[in-house]
Each structure stands twice: as C-alpha cells, then as structure tokens.
Amino acid sequence: MRAEIIAVGSELLTPYRWDSNSLFLTEKLQEMGIQVAYKTVVGDNREDLHKALKDAAKRANVIIMTGGLGPTEDDLTREAVANFLKRELRMDEGILDSIRHFFKSHSMKMPEINLRQAFVIEGGTVLENPFGTAPGQWIDAGQTKFALLPGPPSEMKPMVEHHLLPLLAPFAGHRLLTKTLKTVGLGESAVEERVSDLVTGLKNPIFTILAQPGEVEIDLTLKEKEKEEGGEARLEKLFAAIVERLQENIFTFRRQETLEEAVVSLLKEKGLHLSLAESCTGGLISHRITDVPGSSEVFETGYTVYGTPAKVRLLGVSQETLDRCGVVSRETALEMAEGAKREAGSDYALGVTGIAGPTGGTEETPVGSVWIALAGPSGSTATFYHFIGERERVKRSASQAALTLLWKELKNGGKG
C-alpha cells in the first residue's frame, strides 16, 4: 500500500501557513506500515486539483486530502474528487441536521452557504466531525481509495484516529519498529562522531540522525517482518551500545517528548520549584514550561524584565552592576537569577540576558551574545553563549540552552 497526501489550500503556498497535517498523517501511516510515497500541496484551483488527483492516482493506492471542505466558493475538494471519479454529489440530510445542530449548540444561525458541506460523493462513506461543520468522506474506488479530511488540525486529527485508521487497517503493511533517543548539550557532528563506528555502513536497522538548535535525535528503524530474522535482537543490541556512548546527554527515549517536558518531570519527581527571569527571550522559556500540562505544580513565577528599570525594580539587580558591567554580562545574569529565586521563593531560577538582534550588537558584545545564569540550592553559575541566526533562532537557541542547563543540574542531583 502506497499513500499520497494532498494538502489543499492556496494559503499553504504562501509564507504564512505551513502544512502540519501531513506530518501527523505520515507518522500514523508509517506506524501502520503504509508508505507515504508523495506529498503534494495544491491551491484552490479546479484545474490544478484535477491534475494533482490524476497524478496521484497513477502512483498511490490511497489518496488522503486535507482541506478544501469548507462552505465557501473556493472550497473545491468535494467537487474536484466527484468530477475526477465521474460521480454525483448528493445532499445528505443526516449531515445537514448535524450542521444545523452544531450552529444551534453554539447559539448561532446557520448561514445558507453551509448547505454545501452536506453534499456527499456518490458511494462515499461519511466520516463524522463533532468538532466542526466539515464532515470527512471515504470513497472506495476499487484500486484507489480516497479520504477527504478537514483542514483544521483540531478537526482532522480526531477524524484520523477514530475513523480513517480503522478504515486503513485492512491495508496495513509491515509495521516499523523504532527506537528513539534525544540528546542535548552536543552538536550533530559530536553525536555522530561518538557513534560512527557503530553505524557506518549500517543498512538494517536503518540509522537516522536529526538535528535542530540545541537538540539531536537518533532513530533506529526496523521493519516488523525482519523481527524473525534476528533483526530485533540486532536493533536492541545496537541501541544499547549507542545509549552507553551518549547516556549523559540523553533526556528522553520518546520521540514526542520535549526538553521542557523532561525538565518539568524532573522538577515534579524531586519536589522542586522553578522561577524565571527573562530579558532577550521575552518570556519564551516561561511559555515553553507552561505549555506542559501540570507545570503549575512546579513553576512559580516568570519575570519578563525586558527593560533595564524592570530588572532593578522587580529583581533587585544593582544599578551599579548595570553601569559597571552592562546589561548583557555575567554579573547581571547572576543577579537576575538570584533575584527571581529570592522574590519567588523557588528552589531554582534561570536568568537570561542577551542581544537577539538584528541590531544592538557591539564589537565587544555582538548580536547573538547571551549570558544564562542558574541559581539553585548549592549556589549560582553563569555561562556565556554566542548563537548565530535570525532573531527568532537566537531566542529559541537561548531558551534551549537555559533549559539544558537546568536539566543537567536536575539530572546530576543538584550537585552543581
């Protein structure tokens, strides 16, 4: 079984929106042993949609389309698939009642234009959507199966889990067995150098290394059919050897777990509390921490002290320190972290000050210069970093480095 994902929407061809649905779909299909052979993004245009369908039908057994199921004139997915299959579109009274109920339950009057969403392709199976007005559809056209899914991820994901995956189950292939680990504190080259003798020329299982700022992921993948051929034993043995080489830097063995989740988990495990003092990151670390469910158990306060007066007023940073050492300095970062720890009464605090750019740098303190301080039960320390890239990347890298410092401290038992 080969699949193709077609993301529909002219907005996806602009710099302002990106197709996140296909990433979710690819993960789910891969778990089932269904290969995603192609991904296509196409705008709201009848001719382009017809060509995309024609091409996809030549190379895939299942075509999954996301988007274009709304009520407006440029929502063309239903019509495009119906025309391609030469089938009629027919009003489904059950869907119409569901749409009316949806609007009524939200104390709104249903616009007449939403009638378009109640049309179903002849022979299609309706996929219910309790989270919106766009139902999905499943059409079995013999050699090729078509799945029409809504574009909003909050509607698409539940539909995939509850409806699409059971429909695809009979076509599942050899599932993939994957072992994953994620590291911090080492660059991609350093990680690869440590394990290169273990994985050079490796074909089974497949070795993959993926990097993003401040984080490196390693995946070992084996097809289920190769378990009986001794593949699973090789997978386990190789993974154990890699873990031994990298164990001091591994923060998770789960692909979906983030560094902030690992930090919150350690804080909970140890019964500790955290506060933050952020300048150049503008509250990004606080945002990442509070994105973790249950973080209120361990996160005390986040101070976004962007301006110099706020550092003095809220955290007690000395004006003499600012005048003598500057805002972006070891001393200021330490006083920020210690001030946040003191004011919040927390066990740990991070202080971050730097220049994210694109302006504001000097010869002594260029753009990308960041000091990160960590204050804890056993004292305080500060580390200097110089990050490269655009403003957003510098902020993200700084937040990652700060969380890495805290994670290492917590993993080491607070020994400093």
C-alpha positions as CSV (number, residue, x, y, z in Angstrom):
1,M,0.0,0.0,0.0
2,R,1.4,3.4,-1.1
3,A,-0.2,6.6,0.0
4,E,-0.1,10.2,-1.2
5,I,-1.1,13.2,0.9
6,I,-2.6,16.2,-0.9
7,A,-2.8,19.3,1.2
8,V,-5.4,21.7,-0.4
9,G,-5.4,25.4,0.2
10,S,-3.9,28.4,-1.6
11,E,-2.8,29.7,1.8
12,L,-0.4,26.8,2.1
13,L,1.5,28.2,-0.9
14,T,2.3,31.4,0.9
15,P,5.0,32.1,3.6
16,Y,2.3,32.5,6.3
17,R,0.9,29.0,6.6
18,W,2.5,25.6,6.6
19,D,1.2,22.1,6.1
20,S,1.4,20.5,9.6
21,N,-1.3,17.9,8.8
22,S,0.9,15.8,6.6
23,L,3.5,15.4,9.3
24,F,0.8,13.9,11.6
25,L,-0.6,11.7,8.9
26,T,2.8,10.5,7.8
27,E,3.6,9.4,11.4
28,K,0.3,7.5,11.7
29,L,0.6,5.8,8.3
30,Q,4.2,4.8,9.0
31,E,3.2,3.2,12.2
32,M,0.7,1.1,10.2
33,G,3.3,0.1,7.6
34,I,1.7,2.2,4.9
35,Q,4.4,4.0,2.9
36,V,3.8,7.7,2.1
37,A,5.3,7.9,-1.4
38,Y,4.4,11.5,-2.2
39,K,3.2,14.7,-0.6
40,T,1.6,17.4,-2.7
41,V,0.4,21.0,-1.8
42,V,-2.1,22.4,-4.3
43,G,-4.0,25.7,-4.3
44,D,-7.8,26.2,-4.6
45,N,-7.9,25.8,-8.3
46,R,-10.1,23.3,-10.2
47,E,-7.6,22.5,-13.0
48,D,-4.7,22.1,-10.5
49,L,-6.7,19.9,-8.2
50,H,-7.7,17.7,-11.2
51,K,-4.1,17.3,-12.3
52,A,-3.0,16.5,-8.7
53,L,-5.6,13.8,-8.4
54,K,-4.7,12.4,-11.9
55,D,-1.0,12.2,-11.0
56,A,-1.7,10.8,-7.5
57,A,-4.0,8.0,-8.8
58,K,-1.1,6.7,-11.0
59,R,1.3,6.2,-8.1
60,A,-0.7,5.7,-4.9
61,N,-3.3,3.2,-3.7
62,V,-4.7,5.6,-1.1
63,I,-5.0,9.4,-1.6
64,I,-5.6,11.4,1.5
65,M,-6.7,15.0,1.0
66,T,-6.8,17.6,3.8
67,G,-8.6,21.0,3.4
68,G,-11.0,22.4,0.9
69,L,-14.1,21.0,2.7
70,G,-15.4,24.4,3.9
71,P,-18.6,26.2,2.8
72,T,-17.1,28.9,0.6
73,E,-16.7,29.0,-3.2
74,D,-13.0,28.3,-3.1
75,D,-13.5,25.0,-1.1
76,L,-13.3,22.7,-4.1
77,T,-12.2,19.3,-2.7
78,R,-15.6,17.6,-2.8
79,E,-16.3,18.8,-6.4
80,A,-12.8,18.0,-7.6
81,V,-12.9,14.4,-6.4
82,A,-16.5,13.9,-7.6
83,N,-15.6,15.2,-11.1
84,F,-12.4,13.1,-11.2
85,L,-14.3,9.9,-10.3
86,K,-17.3,11.0,-12.5
87,R,-19.7,10.6,-9.6
88,E,-22.6,12.7,-8.5
89,L,-22.7,14.9,-5.4
90,R,-25.9,14.3,-3.3
91,M,-27.3,16.1,-0.3
92,D,-27.2,14.1,2.9
93,E,-30.0,15.1,5.2
94,G,-28.2,13.5,8.2
95,I,-25.2,15.7,7.7
96,L,-27.4,18.7,7.2
97,D,-29.1,18.1,10.6
98,S,-25.7,17.7,12.2
99,I,-24.5,21.0,10.8
100,R,-27.7,22.8,12.0
101,H,-27.3,21.2,15.4
102,F,-23.6,22.4,15.5
103,F,-24.7,26.0,14.9
104,K,-27.6,25.8,17.3
105,S,-25.4,24.4,20.1
106,H,-23.1,27.4,19.6
107,S,-26.1,29.8,19.7
108,M,-25.5,30.8,16.0
109,K,-27.8,30.8,13.0
110,M,-26.5,28.6,10.2
111,P,-25.7,30.6,7.0
112,E,-27.2,29.1,3.8
113,I,-23.7,28.8,2.4
114,N,-23.1,25.9,4.8
115,L,-25.5,23.7,2.8
116,R,-22.6,22.9,0.5
117,Q,-21.0,20.9,3.3
118,A,-23.9,18.5,3.4
119,F,-23.1,17.1,-0.1
120,V,-21.6,13.6,-0.3
121,I,-19.9,12.0,-3.2
122,E,-22.0,9.1,-4.6
123,G,-20.9,5.9,-2.9
124,G,-18.9,7.7,-0.3
125,T,-18.9,7.0,3.5
126,V,-19.4,9.9,5.8
127,L,-16.7,10.5,8.5
128,E,-18.3,12.3,11.3
129,N,-16.8,15.6,12.6
130,P,-18.1,16.5,16.1
131,F,-15.6,19.4,16.3
132,G,-16.7,21.4,13.2
133,T,-19.1,21.6,10.3
134,A,-17.0,19.9,7.6
135,P,-17.6,16.1,7.6
136,G,-15.0,13.9,6.1
137,Q,-15.6,11.3,3.4
138,W,-14.1,7.9,2.4
139,I,-14.6,6.7,-1.2
140,D,-13.5,3.2,-2.2
141,A,-12.9,3.5,-6.0
142,G,-11.5,0.0,-6.5
143,Q,-7.8,0.1,-6.9
144,T,-7.6,3.5,-5.3
145,K,-9.1,4.7,-2.0
146,F,-9.8,8.4,-1.3
147,A,-10.0,10.0,2.1
148,L,-11.3,13.6,2.4
149,L,-10.4,15.3,5.7
150,P,-11.0,18.8,7.0
151,G,-8.0,21.2,7.1
152,P,-8.1,22.4,10.8
153,P,-5.8,20.1,12.8
154,S,-8.2,20.1,15.7
155,E,-10.8,18.5,13.4
156,M,-8.6,16.4,11.2
157,K,-6.6,14.6,14.0
158,P,-9.7,13.1,15.8
159,M,-11.2,12.1,12.5
160,V,-8.0,10.2,11.6
161,E,-7.8,8.5,14.9
162,H,-11.4,7.5,15.1
163,H,-12.4,6.9,11.5
164,L,-9.6,6.8,9.0
165,L,-7.2,4.5,10.8
166,P,-9.8,1.7,11.2
167,L,-10.7,2.0,7.5
168,L,-7.0,1.7,6.6
169,A,-6.3,-1.2,9.0
170,P,-7.0,-4.0,6.4
171,F,-4.3,-2.5,4.2
172,A,-1.6,-2.2,6.8
173,G,1.8,-3.5,5.8
174,H,4.8,-4.4,7.8
175,R,4.9,-2.1,10.8
176,L,8.1,-0.3,11.6
177,L,9.9,-1.0,14.9
178,T,11.6,2.2,16.0
179,K,13.9,3.0,18.9
180,T,14.4,6.7,19.6
181,L,16.6,8.8,21.8
182,K,17.0,12.6,22.0
183,T,20.1,14.4,23.3
184,V,21.1,17.9,24.4
185,G,24.4,19.5,25.1
186,L,26.1,18.0,22.0
187,G,26.0,19.2,18.3
188,E,25.1,16.8,15.5
189,S,28.7,16.3,14.5
190,A,29.7,15.4,18.0
191,V,26.9,12.9,18.4
192,E,27.7,11.3,15.1
193,E,31.4,11.1,16.0
194,R,30.6,9.2,19.2
195,V,28.6,6.5,17.4
196,S,30.1,6.5,13.9
197,D,32.0,3.2,14.3
198,L,28.7,1.6,15.4
199,V,26.6,2.8,12.5
200,T,28.9,3.3,9.5
201,G,27.6,1.3,6.5
202,L,24.6,0.1,8.6
203,K,21.6,-1.0,6.4
204,N,19.4,-3.0,8.8
205,P,18.2,-1.4,11.1
206,I,18.2,2.0,9.4
207,F,20.1,4.7,11.3
208,T,18.8,8.3,11.2
209,I,20.2,11.4,12.9
210,L,18.1,14.6,13.0
211,A,19.2,17.9,14.5
212,Q,17.7,21.2,15.5
213,P,19.2,24.0,17.5
214,G,20.4,22.6,20.8
215,E,19.0,19.1,20.3
216,V,19.8,15.9,18.4
217,E,17.6,12.9,17.8
218,I,18.7,9.4,16.8
219,D,16.3,6.9,15.3
220,L,16.9,3.2,14.6
221,T,14.2,1.6,12.4
222,L,13.5,-2.0,11.6
223,K,10.6,-3.5,9.6
224,E,8.4,-5.8,11.5
225,K,8.9,-8.6,9.0
226,E,12.6,-8.6,9.9
227,K,12.0,-9.5,13.6
228,E,12.1,-13.2,12.9
229,E,15.4,-12.8,11.0
230,G,17.3,-11.7,14.1
231,G,16.7,-8.1,13.3
232,E,15.0,-7.2,16.7
233,A,18.0,-8.6,18.6
234,R,20.4,-6.6,16.5
235,L,18.2,-3.5,17.0
236,E,18.2,-3.8,20.8
237,K,22.0,-4.6,20.9
238,L,22.9,-1.6,18.7
239,F,20.6,0.8,20.6
240,A,22.1,-0.3,23.9
241,A,25.6,0.4,22.6
242,I,24.5,3.9,21.4
243,V,22.9,4.7,24.7
244,E,26.1,3.8,26.5
245,R,28.0,6.3,24.4
246,L,25.5,9.1,24.9
247,Q,23.8,8.4,28.2
248,E,25.0,11.6,29.9
249,N,23.2,13.7,27.3
250,I,20.0,11.7,26.7
251,F,17.0,13.4,28.0
252,T,14.3,11.1,26.6
253,F,13.6,7.9,24.7
254,R,10.2,9.2,23.5
255,R,10.1,11.0,20.1
256,Q,7.2,13.2,21.1
257,E,8.7,14.3,24.5
258,T,10.2,17.8,24.6
259,L,13.0,19.1,26.7
260,E,10.6,21.3,28.7
261,E,8.5,18.2,29.5
262,A,11.6,16.4,30.7
263,V,12.5,19.4,32.9
264,V,9.0,19.6,34.4
265,S,9.0,15.8,35.0
266,L,12.3,16.0,36.9
267,L,11.1,19.0,39.0
268,K,8.0,17.1,39.9
269,E,10.0,13.9,40.7
270,K,12.3,15.9,43.1
271,G,9.5,18.1,44.6
272,L,11.3,21.3,43.4
273,H,10.0,24.7,42.2
274,L,11.3,27.0,39.4
275,S,11.1,30.7,38.6
276,L,12.4,32.5,35.6
277,A,14.0,35.9,34.8
278,E,14.0,36.6,31.1
279,S,15.2,39.5,29.1
280,C,16.2,38.7,25.5
281,T,14.0,35.6,25.4
282,G,10.9,37.7,26.2
283,G,9.1,35.1,28.1
284,L,9.7,32.2,25.7
285,I,11.1,29.9,28.4
286,S,8.0,30.6,30.5
287,H,5.8,29.8,27.5
288,R,7.6,26.5,26.9
289,I,7.3,25.5,30.5
290,T,3.6,26.5,30.9
291,D,2.8,24.6,27.7
292,V,3.5,21.4,29.7
293,P,0.3,20.1,31.4
294,G,0.7,20.1,35.1
295,S,3.6,22.6,35.1
296,S,1.7,24.7,37.7
297,E,2.8,22.2,40.3
298,V,6.5,23.3,39.8
299,F,6.5,26.7,38.1
300,E,6.3,29.6,40.4
301,T,6.8,32.9,38.6
302,G,8.1,34.2,35.3
303,Y,9.6,37.7,35.2
304,T,9.9,39.2,31.7
305,V,12.2,42.1,32.6
306,Y,12.9,43.4,29.1
307,G,13.8,46.9,30.1
308,T,16.6,47.9,32.4
309,P,14.4,49.6,35.0
310,A,12.3,46.4,35.4
311,K,15.5,44.4,36.2
312,V,16.2,46.8,39.1
313,R,12.6,47.3,40.3
314,L,11.4,43.7,40.1
315,L,14.5,41.6,40.7
316,G,16.8,43.9,42.7
317,V,19.5,44.0,40.1
318,S,22.0,46.6,41.2
319,Q,22.2,49.8,39.2
320,E,25.9,49.8,40.0
321,T,26.3,46.3,38.4
322,L,24.4,47.5,35.3
323,D,26.5,50.6,35.0
324,R,29.8,48.8,35.6
325,C,29.3,45.5,33.7
326,G,26.4,46.2,31.3
327,V,23.0,44.6,30.8
328,V,24.5,41.7,28.9
329,S,27.0,40.4,31.4
330,R,27.7,37.5,33.7
331,E,27.1,39.7,36.7
332,T,23.7,40.9,35.5
333,A,22.5,37.4,34.6
334,L,23.5,36.1,38.0
335,E,21.7,38.9,39.8
336,M,18.6,38.3,37.7
337,A,18.6,34.6,38.5
338,E,19.3,35.2,42.2
339,G,16.6,37.9,42.3
340,A,14.0,35.7,40.8
341,K,14.8,32.9,43.2
342,R,14.7,35.2,46.1
343,E,11.5,37.0,45.1
344,A,9.6,33.9,44.1
345,G,10.9,31.7,46.9
346,S,11.7,29.0,44.4
347,D,14.4,26.3,44.6
348,Y,15.8,27.1,41.2
349,A,15.8,30.1,38.9
350,L,17.2,30.9,35.5
351,G,18.3,34.4,34.4
352,V,18.8,35.1,30.7
353,T,20.1,38.4,29.2
354,G,21.5,38.9,25.7
355,I,21.2,40.5,22.3
356,A,18.8,38.7,19.9
357,G,19.3,41.2,17.1
358,P,19.2,42.2,14.3
359,T,20.5,45.4,15.9
360,G,22.0,46.4,19.2
361,G,25.3,44.5,19.0
362,T,28.7,46.0,19.5
363,E,32.2,44.8,18.8
364,E,32.6,43.6,22.4
365,T,29.1,42.1,22.6
366,P,27.9,41.2,19.1
367,V,24.4,40.1,18.1
368,G,23.7,36.6,19.4
369,S,25.7,37.1,22.7
370,V,23.7,35.6,25.6
371,W,24.5,35.1,29.3
372,I,22.5,32.4,31.1
373,A,22.6,32.1,34.9
374,L,21.3,29.3,37.1
375,A,20.7,29.9,40.7
376,G,20.0,26.9,42.9
377,P,20.3,25.4,46.4
378,S,24.0,24.9,46.0
379,G,24.8,28.3,44.6
380,S,24.8,30.2,41.3
381,T,26.7,29.8,38.0
382,A,26.6,31.7,34.7
383,T,27.5,30.6,31.2
384,F,28.2,32.6,28.0
385,Y,26.9,31.6,24.6
386,H,27.1,33.1,21.2
387,F,24.3,32.0,18.9
388,I,24.0,32.5,15.2
389,G,21.0,33.1,13.0
390,E,18.0,35.4,12.9
391,R,16.3,36.9,15.9
392,E,13.8,34.1,16.4
393,R,16.5,31.5,16.2
394,V,18.7,33.2,18.7
395,K,15.7,33.4,21.1
396,R,14.9,29.7,20.6
397,S,18.5,28.7,21.0
398,A,18.8,30.7,24.2
399,S,15.7,29.1,25.6
400,Q,17.0,25.6,24.7
401,A,20.4,26.3,26.3
402,A,18.7,27.6,29.5
403,L,16.5,24.5,29.8
404,T,19.6,22.3,29.1
405,L,21.5,23.9,31.9
406,L,18.6,23.3,34.3
407,W,18.1,19.7,33.0
408,K,21.7,18.8,33.6
409,E,21.6,20.3,37.1
410,L,18.5,18.3,38.0
411,K,19.8,15.1,36.4
412,N,23.0,15.4,38.4
413,G,21.0,15.6,41.6
414,G,21.5,19.3,42.2
415,K,25.3,18.9,42.7
416,G,26.1,21.8,40.6
